[in-house]
Amino acid sequence: MLIKFKKSFEKIAMGLLSFMPEEKEVKKLQSTIKEYETNDNWRLFLWKEEDILGAIGVRIDDDKKMIVQHVSVTPSHRNQGIGKKMVKALKDQFSNDYLICGNEKTEDFFNNCHD
């Protein structure tokens, strides 16, 4: 299930985002989390089954596009379709309001997530 990020999930979210190559450096990671907390156009969602297993972060562009900029799944749960489930849930929830797409880092993964 896709749930909205909140401050109490900060450590979990940072851990998930740290698996992305461009978020390895602590200062960059802290900056990214702060952006999700303070910028209304950045939204972070977590994927929860029994535990939180993944994160998907988007940026709203011009109120018409929702650009997936972060997708991360815990290493022990990879290759089980969780990333695809997160993309599908995002589409189910927001495709009436936004054109959802990937950015240069997430586009290949995003385009492989067919319904």
N, CA, C and O atoms as a printed pandas DataFrame, in Angstrom:
     atom_number atom_name residue_name chain_id  residue_number  x_coord  y_coord  z_coord
0              1         N          MET        A               1    0.841   -1.171    0.000
1              2        CA          MET        A               1    0.000    0.000    0.000
2              3         C          MET        A               1    0.895    1.246    0.000
3              4         O          MET        A               1    1.895    1.310    0.715
4              5         N          LEU        A               2    0.513    2.222   -0.812
5              6        CA          LEU        A               2    1.248    3.476   -0.900
6              7         C          LEU        A               2    0.796    4.407    0.220
7              8         O          LEU        A               2   -0.395    4.684    0.359
8              9         N          ILE        A               3    1.746    4.887    1.016
9             10        CA          ILE        A               3    1.402    5.824    2.087
10            11         C          ILE        A               3    2.245    7.085    1.943
11            12         O          ILE        A               3    3.370    7.045    1.444
12            13         N          LYS        A               4    1.681    8.205    2.391
13            14        CA          LYS        A               4    2.405    9.472    2.311
14            15         C          LYS        A               4    3.516    9.519    3.345
15            16         O          LYS        A               4    3.354    9.073    4.481
16            17         N          PHE        A               5    4.635   10.065    2.930
17            18        CA          PHE        A               5    5.761   10.266    3.843
18            19         C          PHE        A               5    5.355   11.237    4.935
19            20         O          PHE        A               5    4.672   12.228    4.678
20            21         N          LYS        A               6    5.781   10.947    6.153
21            22        CA          LYS        A               6    5.664   11.919    7.239
22            23         C          LYS        A               6    6.940   11.865    8.063
23            24         O          LYS        A               6    7.708   10.905    7.990
24            25         N          LYS        A               7    7.145   12.896    8.833
25            26        CA          LYS        A               7    8.391   13.082    9.580
26            27         C          LYS        A               7    8.792   11.840   10.381
27            28         O          LYS        A               7    9.979   11.531   10.478
28            29         N          SER        A               8    7.831   11.134   10.948
29            30        CA          SER        A               8    8.150    9.960   11.770
30            31         C          SER        A               8    8.794    8.837   10.953
31            32         O          SER        A               8    9.385    7.922   11.526
32            33         N          PHE        A               9    8.686    8.897    9.621
33            34        CA          PHE        A               9    9.299    7.888    8.753
34            35         C          PHE        A               9   10.632    8.364    8.178
35            36         O          PHE        A               9   11.177    7.728    7.276
36            37         N          GLU        A              10   11.158    9.469    8.688
37            38        CA          GLU        A              10   12.333   10.086    8.083
38            39         C          GLU        A              10   13.534    9.141    7.978
39            40         O          GLU        A              10   14.158    9.058    6.920
40            41         N          LYS        A              11   13.861    8.437    9.049
41            42        CA          LYS        A              11   15.030    7.545    9.024
42            43         C          LYS        A              11   14.843    6.406    8.028
43            44         O          LYS        A              11   15.776    6.041    7.313
44            45         N          ILE        A              12   13.651    5.854    7.984
45            46        CA          ILE        A              12   13.355    4.778    7.041
46            47         C          ILE        A              12   13.477    5.301    5.607
47            48         O          ILE        A              12   14.084    4.658    4.750
48            49         N          ALA        A              13   12.894    6.473    5.363
49            50        CA          ALA        A              13   12.937    7.066    4.020
50            51         C          ALA        A              13   14.375    7.370    3.612
51            52         O          ALA        A              13   14.761    7.119    2.471
52            53         N          MET        A              14   15.162    7.903    4.527
53            54        CA          MET        A              14   16.563    8.199    4.220
54            55         C          MET        A              14   17.319    6.910    3.890
55            56         O          MET        A              14   18.133    6.878    2.967
56            57         N          GLY        A              15   17.047    5.869    4.639
57            58        CA          GLY        A              15   17.681    4.583    4.377
58            59         C          GLY        A              15   17.341    4.065    2.989
59            60         O          GLY        A              15   18.214    3.578    2.271
60            61         N          LEU        A              16   16.070    4.171    2.610
61            62        CA          LEU        A              16   15.647    3.707    1.291
62            63         C          LEU        A              16   16.268    4.553    0.182
63            64         O          LEU        A              16   16.785    4.018   -0.799
64            65         N          LEU        A              17   16.216    5.863    0.340
65            66        CA          LEU        A              17   16.764    6.741   -0.698
66            67         C          LEU        A              17   18.281    6.589   -0.826
67            68         O          LEU        A              17   18.841    6.819   -1.898
68            69         N          SER        A              18   18.944    6.202    0.265
69            70        CA          SER        A              18   20.407    6.057    0.221
70            71         C          SER        A              18   20.851    4.930   -0.710
71            72         O          SER        A              18   22.027    4.859   -1.067
72            73         N          PHE        A              19   19.928    4.045   -1.110
73            74        CA          PHE        A              19   20.263    2.987   -2.059
74            75         C          PHE        A              19   20.409    3.519   -3.478
75            76         O          PHE        A              19   20.948    2.831   -4.345
76            77         N          MET        A              20   19.934    4.737   -3.722
77            78        CA          MET        A              20   20.070    5.333   -5.053
78            79         C          MET        A              20   21.462    5.948   -5.175
79            80         O          MET        A              20   21.891    6.680   -4.283
80            81         N          PRO        A              21   22.162    5.665   -6.252
81            82        CA          PRO        A              21   23.563    6.114   -6.391
82            83         C          PRO        A              21   23.783    7.607   -6.143
83            84         O          PRO        A              21   24.766    7.986   -5.505
84            85         N          GLU        A              22   22.887    8.453   -6.636
85            86        CA          GLU        A              22   23.100    9.891   -6.466
86            87         C          GLU        A              22   22.742   10.390   -5.068
87            88         O          GLU        A              22   22.935   11.568   -4.770
88            89         N          GLU        A              23   22.230    9.523   -4.217
89            90        CA          GLU        A              23   21.840    9.920   -2.860
90            91         C          GLU        A              23   22.751    9.291   -1.797
91            92         O          GLU        A              23   22.405    9.286   -0.615
92            93         N          LYS        A              24   23.889    8.772   -2.199
93            94        CA          LYS        A              24   24.790    8.093   -1.252
94            95         C          LYS        A              24   25.389    9.048   -0.220
95            96         O          LYS        A              24   25.540    8.691    0.948
96            97         N          GLU        A              25   25.729   10.256   -0.655
97            98        CA          GLU        A              25   26.372   11.218    0.230
98            99         C          GLU        A              25   25.355   11.771    1.237
99           100         O          GLU        A              25   24.266   12.197    0.850
100          101         N          VAL        A              26   25.706   11.763    2.513
101          102        CA          VAL        A              26   24.771   12.126    3.584
102          103         C          VAL        A              26   24.193   13.537    3.404
103          104         O          VAL        A              26   22.990   13.737    3.571
104          105         N          LYS        A              27   25.033   14.499    3.069
105          106        CA          LYS        A              27   24.540   15.875    2.896
106          107         C          LYS        A              27   23.511   15.967    1.757
107          108         O          LYS        A              27   22.514   16.680    1.875
108          109         N          LYS        A              28   23.753   15.259    0.682
109          110        CA          LYS        A              28   22.811   15.247   -0.449
110          111         C          LYS        A              28   21.506   14.587   -0.028
111          112         O          LYS        A              28   20.423   15.071   -0.356
112          113         N          LEU        A              29   21.613   13.498    0.687
113          114        CA          LEU        A              29   20.443   12.775    1.169
114          115         C          LEU        A              29   19.611   13.648    2.112
115          116         O          LEU        A              29   18.386   13.696    1.995
116          117         N          GLN        A              30   20.269   14.333    3.038
117          118        CA          GLN        A              30   19.562   15.226    3.964
118          119         C          GLN        A              30   18.866   16.350    3.202
119          120         O          GLN        A              30   17.741   16.726    3.530
120          121         N          SER        A              31   19.532   16.876    2.197
121          122        CA          SER        A              31   18.964   17.939    1.377
122          123         C          SER        A              31   17.719   17.441    0.626
123          124         O          SER        A              31   16.716   18.149    0.537
124          125         N          THR        A              32   17.794   16.234    0.097
125          126        CA          THR        A              32   16.665   15.646   -0.625
126          127         C          THR        A              32   15.471   15.446    0.308
127          128         O          THR        A              32   14.344   15.794   -0.044
128          129         N          ILE        A              33   15.711   14.890    1.488
129          130        CA          ILE        A              33   14.622   14.673    2.456
130          131         C          ILE        A              33   14.008   16.006    2.857
131          132         O          ILE        A              33   12.786   16.125    2.944
132          133         N          LYS        A              34   14.842   17.007    3.100
133          134        CA          LYS        A              34   14.339   18.341    3.466
134          135         C          LYS        A              34   13.454   18.907    2.351
135          136         O          LYS        A              34   12.433   19.540    2.618
136          137         N          GLU        A              35   13.855   18.675    1.118
137          138        CA          GLU        A              35   13.052   19.148   -0.024
138          139         C          GLU        A              35   11.681   18.473   -0.025
139          140         O          GLU        A              35   10.667   19.125   -0.274
140          141         N          TYR        A              36   11.648   17.160    0.255
141          142        CA          TYR        A              36   10.364   16.453    0.322
142          143         C          TYR        A              36    9.508   16.974    1.481
143          144         O          TYR        A              36    8.281   17.000    1.384
144          145         N          GLU        A              37   10.146   17.384    2.561
145          146        CA          GLU        A              37    9.397   17.869    3.727
146          147         C          GLU        A              37    8.867   19.282    3.530
147          148         O          GLU        A              37    7.818   19.626    4.075
148          149         N          THR        A              38    9.571   20.106    2.761
149          150        CA          THR        A              38    9.237   21.533    2.715
150          151         C          THR        A              38    8.664   22.023    1.385
151          152         O          THR        A              38    7.984   23.049    1.354
152          153         N          ASN        A              39    8.921   21.316    0.298
153          154        CA          ASN        A              39    8.478   21.783   -1.016
154          155         C          ASN        A              39    7.151   21.105   -1.372
155          156         O          ASN        A              39    7.084   19.880   -1.470
156          157         N          ASP        A              40    6.113   21.894   -1.563
157          158        CA          ASP        A              40    4.792   21.341   -1.877
158          159         C          ASP        A              40    4.757   20.603   -3.211
159          160         O          ASP        A              40    3.870   19.781   -3.444
160          161         N          ASN        A              41    5.714   20.892   -4.086
161          162        CA          ASN        A              41    5.752   20.235   -5.386
162          163         C          ASN        A              41    6.532   18.926   -5.369
163          164         O          ASN        A              41    6.560   18.213   -6.373
164          165         N          TRP        A              42    7.161   18.602   -4.253
165          166        CA          TRP        A              42    7.869   17.332   -4.101
166          167         C          TRP        A              42    7.059   16.472   -3.146
167          168         O          TRP        A              42    6.693   16.918   -2.059
168          169         N          ARG        A              43    6.778   15.242   -3.549
169          170        CA          ARG        A              43    6.005   14.333   -2.689
170          171         C          ARG        A              43    6.697   12.976   -2.632
171          172         O          ARG        A              43    7.103   12.415   -3.649
172          173         N          LEU        A              44    6.816   12.478   -1.423
173          174        CA          LEU        A              44    7.448   11.185   -1.205
174          175         C          LEU        A              44    6.408   10.226   -0.646
175          176         O          LEU        A              44    5.662   10.560    0.275
176          177         N          PHE        A              45    6.375    9.046   -1.213
177          178        CA          PHE        A              45    5.465    7.999   -0.761
178          179         C          PHE        A              45    6.285    6.768   -0.397
179          180         O          PHE        A              45    7.332    6.500   -0.986
180          181         N          LEU        A              46    5.787    6.031    0.580
181          182        CA          LEU        A              46    6.449    4.796    1.005
182          183         C          LEU        A              46    5.535    3.628    0.682
183          184         O          LEU        A              46    4.312    3.766    0.675
184          185         N          TRP        A              47    6.134    2.481    0.417
185          186        CA          TRP        A              47    5.368    1.268    0.127
186          187         C          TRP        A              47    5.399    0.392    1.361
187          188         O          TRP        A              47    6.457   -0.030    1.827
188          189         N          LYS        A              48    4.195    0.126    1.885
189          190        CA          LYS        A              48    4.095   -0.654    3.115
190          191         C          LYS        A              48    3.312   -1.932    2.868
191          192         O          LYS        A              48    2.192   -1.914    2.357
192          193         N          GLU        A              49    3.925   -3.027    3.241
193          194        CA          GLU        A              49    3.209   -4.299    3.288
194          195         C          GLU        A              49    3.129   -4.600    4.784
195          196         O          GLU        A              49    2.352   -3.953    5.487
196          197         N          GLU        A              50    3.901   -5.556    5.294
197          198        CA          GLU        A              50    3.982   -5.670    6.754
198          199         C          GLU        A              50    4.953   -4.621    7.279
199          200         O          GLU        A              50    4.737   -4.028    8.336
200          201         N          ASP        A              51    6.006   -4.406    6.536
201          202        CA          ASP        A              51    6.994   -3.360    6.844
202          203         C          ASP        A              51    7.058   -2.410    5.663
203          204         O          ASP        A              51    6.479   -2.664    4.607
204          205         N          ILE        A              52    7.769   -1.316    5.859
205          206        CA          ILE        A              52    7.996   -0.392    4.746
206          207         C          ILE        A              52    9.137   -0.962    3.910
207          208         O          ILE        A              52   10.244   -1.178    4.404
208          209         N          LEU        A              53    8.845   -1.201    2.638
209          210        CA          LEU        A              53    9.790   -1.900    1.768
210          211         C          LEU        A              53   10.341   -1.036    0.643
211          212         O          LEU        A              53   11.340   -1.393    0.019
212          213         N          GLY        A              54    9.696    0.105    0.377
213          214        CA          GLY        A              54   10.128    0.920   -0.742
214          215         C          GLY        A              54    9.720    2.368   -0.599
215          216         O          GLY        A              54    8.928    2.740    0.266
216          217         N          ALA        A              55   10.293    3.177   -1.485
217          218        CA          ALA        A              55    9.964    4.603   -1.529
218          219         C          ALA        A              55    9.894    5.036   -2.982
219          220         O          ALA        A              55   10.646    4.556   -3.829
220          221         N          ILE        A              56    8.977    5.952   -3.252
221          222        CA          ILE        A              56    8.874    6.542   -4.587
222          223         C          ILE        A              56    8.626    8.032   -4.396
223          224         O          ILE        A              56    7.695    8.440   -3.702
224          225         N          GLY        A              57    9.469    8.825   -5.021
225          226        CA          GLY        A              57    9.385   10.272   -4.872
226          227         C          GLY        A              57    9.087   10.933   -6.195
227          228         O          GLY        A              57    9.630   10.546   -7.230
228          229         N          VAL        A              58    8.221   11.934   -6.162
229          230        CA          VAL        A              58    7.817   12.628   -7.386
230          231         C          VAL        A              58    7.956   14.135   -7.217
231          232         O          VAL        A              58    7.996   14.666   -6.108
232          233         N          ARG        A              59    8.026   14.793   -8.358
233          234        CA          ARG        A              59    8.030   16.258   -8.394
234          235         C          ARG        A              59    6.904   16.672   -9.321
235          236         O          ARG        A              59    6.790   16.166  -10.437
236          237         N          ILE        A              60    6.067   17.598   -8.854
237          238        CA          ILE        A              60    4.973   18.118   -9.665
238          239         C          ILE        A              60    5.531   19.276  -10.489
239          240         O          ILE        A              60    6.116   20.214   -9.947
240          241         N          ASP        A              61    5.345   19.198  -11.787
241          242        CA          ASP        A              61    5.880   20.200  -12.698
242          243         C          ASP        A              61    4.719   20.889  -13.411
243          244         O          ASP        A              61    3.952   20.229  -14.111
244          245         N          ASP        A              62    4.581   22.173  -13.251
245          246        CA          ASP        A              62    3.532   22.954  -13.934
246          247         C          ASP        A              62    2.118   22.446  -13.651
247          248         O          ASP        A              62    1.220   22.660  -14.466
248          249         N          ASP        A              63    1.905   21.793  -12.539
249          250        CA          ASP        A              63    0.596   21.270  -12.143
250          251         C          ASP        A              63   -0.033   20.306  -13.148
251          252         O          ASP        A              63   -1.219   19.993  -13.044
252          253         N          LYS        A              64    0.741   19.838  -14.110
253          254        CA          LYS        A              64    0.189   18.892  -15.081
254          255         C          LYS        A              64    0.988   17.602  -15.160
255          256         O          LYS        A              64    0.452   16.559  -15.535
256          257         N          LYS        A              65    2.263   17.667  -14.810
257          258        CA          LYS        A              65    3.145   16.504  -14.897
258          259         C          LYS        A              65    3.588   16.089  -13.508
259          260         O          LYS        A              65    3.908   16.930  -12.668
260          261         N          MET        A              66    3.605   14.793  -13.275
261          262        CA          MET        A              66    4.155   14.231  -12.051
262          263         C          MET        A              66    5.353   13.393  -12.487
263          264         O          MET        A              66    5.205   12.349  -13.123
264          265         N          ILE        A              67    6.542   13.875  -12.129
265          266        CA          ILE        A              67    7.768   13.242  -12.595
266          267         C          ILE        A              67    8.364   12.374  -11.489
267          268         O          ILE        A              67    8.692   12.870  -10.411
268          269         N          VAL        A              68    8.499   11.095  -11.760
269          270        CA          VAL        A              68    9.089   10.165  -10.793
270          271         C          VAL        A              68   10.597   10.419  -10.782
271          272         O          VAL        A              68   11.275   10.241  -11.794
272          273         N          GLN        A              69   11.115   10.839   -9.614
273          274        CA          GLN        A              69   12.545   11.137   -9.535
274          275         C          GLN        A              69   13.307   10.189   -8.620
275          276         O          GLN        A              69   14.534   10.132   -8.692
276          277         N          HIS        A              70   12.632    9.459   -7.779
277          278        CA          HIS        A              70   13.276    8.469   -6.913
278          279         C          HIS        A              70   12.409    7.213   -6.872
279          280         O          HIS        A              70   11.191    7.296   -6.711
280          281         N          VAL        A              71   13.038    6.058   -7.017
281          282        CA          VAL        A              71   12.371    4.765   -6.811
282          283         C          VAL        A              71   13.395    3.885   -6.124
283          284         O          VAL        A              71   14.497    3.689   -6.635
284          285         N          SER        A              72   13.033    3.356   -4.967
285          286        CA          SER        A              72   13.980    2.524   -4.229
286          287         C          SER        A              72   13.238    1.437   -3.452
287          288         O          SER        A              72   12.171    1.669   -2.885
288          289         N          VAL        A              73   13.832    0.255   -3.443
289          290        CA          VAL        A              73   13.266   -0.888   -2.714
290          291         C          VAL        A              73   14.388   -1.486   -1.877
291          292         O          VAL        A              73   15.538   -1.532   -2.314
292          293         N          THR        A              74   14.055   -1.942   -0.677
293          294        CA          THR        A              74   15.083   -2.565    0.158
294          295         C          THR        A              74   15.725   -3.715   -0.616
295          296         O          THR        A              74   15.032   -4.456   -1.312
296          297         N          PRO        A              75   17.051   -3.867   -0.499
297          298        CA          PRO        A              75   17.750   -4.903   -1.288
298          299         C          PRO        A              75   17.179   -6.305   -1.115
299          300         O          PRO        A              75   17.135   -7.073   -2.076
300          301         N          SER        A              76   16.743   -6.648    0.083
301          302        CA          SER        A              76   16.232   -8.003    0.309
302          303         C          SER        A              76   14.853   -8.250   -0.311
303          304         O          SER        A              76   14.380   -9.387   -0.344
304          305         N          HIS        A              77   14.211   -7.190   -0.801
305          306        CA          HIS        A              77   12.891   -7.343   -1.419
306          307         C          HIS        A              77   12.888   -6.960   -2.899
307          308         O          HIS        A              77   11.822   -6.807   -3.496
308          309         N          ARG        A              78   14.058   -6.806   -3.484
309          310        CA          ARG        A              78   14.131   -6.446   -4.905
310          311         C          ARG        A              78   13.756   -7.627   -5.783
311          312         O          ARG        A              78   13.784   -8.783   -5.359
312          313         N          ASN        A              79   13.405   -7.301   -7.020
313          314        CA          ASN        A              79   13.005   -8.299   -8.022
314          315         C          ASN        A              79   11.763   -9.082   -7.623
315          316         O          ASN        A              79   11.581  -10.233   -8.019
316          317         N          GLN        A              80   10.908   -8.433   -6.829
317          318        CA          GLN        A              80    9.636   -9.053   -6.436
318          319         C          GLN        A              80    8.446   -8.225   -6.923
319          320         O          GLN        A              80    7.304   -8.485   -6.543
320          321         N          GLY        A              81    8.722   -7.225   -7.767
321          322        CA          GLY        A              81    7.632   -6.423   -8.331
322          323         C          GLY        A              81    7.183   -5.257   -7.478
323          324         O          GLY        A              81    6.171   -4.631   -7.793
324          325         N          ILE        A              82    7.896   -4.941   -6.410
325          326        CA          ILE        A              82    7.474   -3.854   -5.513
326          327         C          ILE        A              82    7.584   -2.500   -6.210
327          328         O          ILE        A              82    6.692   -1.662   -6.077
328          329         N          GLY        A              83    8.662   -2.282   -6.947
329          330        CA          GLY        A              83    8.799   -1.028   -7.695
330          331         C          GLY        A              83    7.642   -0.840   -8.663
331          332         O          GLY        A              83    7.074    0.248   -8.765
332          333         N          LYS        A              84    7.299   -1.909   -9.374
333          334        CA          LYS        A              84    6.170   -1.843  -10.314
334          335         C          LYS        A              84    4.853   -1.593   -9.583
335          336         O          LYS        A              84    3.999   -0.857  -10.078
336          337         N          LYS        A              85    4.685   -2.196   -8.417
337          338        CA          LYS        A              85    3.473   -1.968   -7.624
338          339         C          LYS        A              85    3.382   -0.497   -7.210
339          340         O          LYS        A              85    2.300    0.091   -7.219
340          341         N          MET        A              86    4.534    0.097   -6.845
341          342        CA          MET        A              86    4.527    1.512   -6.449
342          343         C          MET        A              86    4.129    2.402   -7.620
343          344         O          MET        A              86    3.338    3.331   -7.457
344          345         N          VAL        A              87    4.680    2.119   -8.806
345          346        CA          VAL        A              87    4.340    2.906   -9.993
346          347         C          VAL        A              87    2.853    2.743  -10.325
347          348         O          VAL        A              87    2.176    3.722  -10.638
348          349         N          LYS        A              88    2.348    1.510  -10.256
349          350        CA          LYS        A              88    0.935    1.269  -10.548
350          351         C          LYS        A              88    0.038    2.002   -9.557
351          352         O          LYS        A              88   -0.961    2.605   -9.951
352          353         N          ALA        A              89    0.388    1.952   -8.276
353          354        CA          ALA        A              89   -0.411    2.643   -7.257
354          355         C          ALA        A              89   -0.408    4.149   -7.497
355          356         O          ALA        A              89   -1.431    4.813   -7.331
356          357         N          LEU        A              90    0.744    4.681   -7.886
357          358        CA          LEU        A              90    0.863    6.105   -8.200
358          359         C          LEU        A              90   -0.053    6.456   -9.375
359          360         O          LEU        A              90   -0.776    7.452   -9.338
360          361         N          LYS        A              91   -0.009    5.623  -10.413
361          362        CA          LYS        A              91   -0.865    5.850  -11.585
362          363         C          LYS        A              91   -2.340    5.752  -11.203
363          364         O          LYS        A              91   -3.152    6.584  -11.610
364          365         N          ASP        A              92   -2.679    4.730  -10.419
365          366        CA          ASP        A              92   -4.073    4.548  -10.007
366          367         C          ASP        A              92   -4.587    5.763   -9.241
367          368         O          ASP        A              92   -5.732    6.182   -9.408
368          369         N          GLN        A              93   -3.725    6.313   -8.404
369          370        CA          GLN        A              93   -4.123    7.405   -7.530
370          371         C          GLN        A              93   -4.094    8.775   -8.213
371          372         O          GLN        A              93   -4.898    9.645   -7.878
372          373         N          PHE        A              94   -3.182    8.977   -9.161
373          374        CA          PHE        A              94   -2.959   10.330   -9.663
374          375         C          PHE        A              94   -3.091   10.528  -11.168
375          376         O          PHE        A              94   -3.009   11.667  -11.626
376          377         N          SER        A              95   -3.293    9.469  -11.964
377          378        CA          SER        A              95   -3.259    9.657  -13.418
378          379         C          SER        A              95   -4.422   10.493  -13.954
379          380         O          SER        A              95   -4.334   11.005  -15.070
380          381         N          ASN        A              96   -5.496   10.645  -13.200
381          382        CA          ASN        A              96   -6.579   11.530  -13.644
382          383         C          ASN        A              96   -6.176   12.999  -13.525
383          384         O          ASN        A              96   -6.703   13.850  -14.241
384          385         N          ASP        A              97   -5.246   13.294  -12.625
385          386        CA          ASP        A              97   -4.836   14.675  -12.376
386          387         C          ASP        A              97   -3.528   15.056  -13.051
387          388         O          ASP        A              97   -3.303   16.230  -13.344
388          389         N          TYR        A              98   -2.657   14.076  -13.304
389          390        CA          TYR        A              98   -1.313   14.364  -13.813
390          391         C          TYR        A              98   -0.910   13.386  -14.908
391          392         O          TYR        A              98   -1.359   12.241  -14.944
392          393         N          LEU        A              99   -0.049   13.870  -15.799
393          394        CA          LEU        A              99    0.663   12.987  -16.706
394          395         C          LEU        A              99    1.867   12.493  -15.911
395          396         O          LEU        A              99    2.720   13.291  -15.525
396          397         N          ILE        A             100    1.944   11.196  -15.665
397          398        CA          ILE        A             100    3.011   10.644  -14.827
398          399         C          ILE        A             100    4.104   10.090  -15.731
399          400         O          ILE        A             100    3.829    9.328  -16.658
400          401         N          CYS        A             101    5.345   10.481  -15.453
401          402        CA          CYS        A             101    6.469   10.040  -16.272
402          403         C          CYS        A             101    7.735    9.952  -15.412
403          404         O          CYS        A             101    7.752   10.404  -14.268
404          405         N          GLY        A             102    8.771    9.376  -15.970
405          406        CA          GLY        A             102   10.056    9.286  -15.289
406          407         C          GLY        A             102   10.951   10.453  -15.683
407          408         O          GLY        A             102   10.651   11.184  -16.627
408          409         N          ASN        A             103   12.049   10.623  -14.956
409          410        CA          ASN        A             103   13.076   11.600  -15.349
410          411         C          ASN        A             103   14.233   10.828  -15.981
411          412         O          ASN        A             103   14.107    9.632  -16.246
412          413         N          GLU        A             104   15.350   11.498  -16.223
413          414        CA          GLU        A             104   16.473   10.824  -16.899
414          415         C          GLU        A             104   17.006    9.637  -16.100
415          416         O          GLU        A             104   17.577    8.714  -16.682
416          417         N          LYS        A             105   16.833    9.645  -14.789
417          418        CA          LYS        A             105   17.347    8.544  -13.961
418          419         C          LYS        A             105   16.329    7.414  -13.783
419          420         O          LYS        A             105   16.710    6.260  -13.583
420          421         N          THR        A             106   15.044    7.740  -13.856
421          422        CA          THR        A             106   14.013    6.734  -13.573
422          423         C          THR        A             106   13.221    6.312  -14.810
423          424         O          THR        A             106   12.415    5.384  -14.746
424          425         N          GLU        A             107   13.446    6.980  -15.917
425          426        CA          GLU        A             107   12.633    6.764  -17.113
426          427         C          GLU        A             107   12.648    5.318  -17.612
427          428         O          GLU        A             107   11.593    4.765  -17.925
428          429         N          ASP        A             108   13.828    4.701  -17.689
429          430        CA          ASP        A             108   13.901    3.319  -18.174
430          431         C          ASP        A             108   13.078    2.386  -17.292
431          432         O          ASP        A             108   12.308    1.566  -17.790
432          433         N          PHE        A             109   13.250    2.521  -15.963
433          434        CA          PHE        A             109   12.476    1.683  -15.045
434          435         C          PHE        A             109   10.985    1.971  -15.210
435          436         O          PHE        A             109   10.173    1.056  -15.342
436          437         N          PHE        A             110   10.640    3.259  -15.201
437          438        CA          PHE        A             110    9.237    3.668  -15.302
438          439         C          PHE        A             110    8.593    3.095  -16.565
439          440         O          PHE        A             110    7.479    2.575  -16.516
440          441         N          ASN        A             111    9.292    3.191  -17.689
441          442        CA          ASN        A             111    8.733    2.706  -18.961
442          443         C          ASN        A             111    8.582    1.188  -19.002
443          444         O          ASN        A             111    7.823    0.668  -19.819
444          445         N          ASN        A             112    9.293    0.471  -18.133
445          446        CA          ASN        A             112    9.164   -0.990  -18.065
446          447         C          ASN        A             112    8.037   -1.433  -17.137
447          448         O          ASN        A             112    7.776   -2.629  -17.012
448          449         N          CYS        A             113    7.373   -0.492  -16.492
449          450        CA          CYS        A             113    6.289   -0.808  -15.551
450          451         C          CYS        A             113    4.947   -0.724  -16.274
451          452         O          CYS        A             113    4.226    0.266  -16.152
452          453         N          HIS        A             114    4.625   -1.759  -17.017
453          454        CA          HIS        A             114    3.353   -1.779  -17.738
454          455         C          HIS        A             114    2.270   -2.355  -16.843
455          456         O          HIS        A             114    2.514   -3.230  -16.013
456          457         N          ASP        A             115    1.082   -1.840  -17.038
457          458        CA          ASP        A             115   -0.059   -2.323  -16.222
458          459         C          ASP        A             115   -0.401   -3.755  -16.552
459          460         O          ASP        A             115   -1.326   -4.319  -15.967
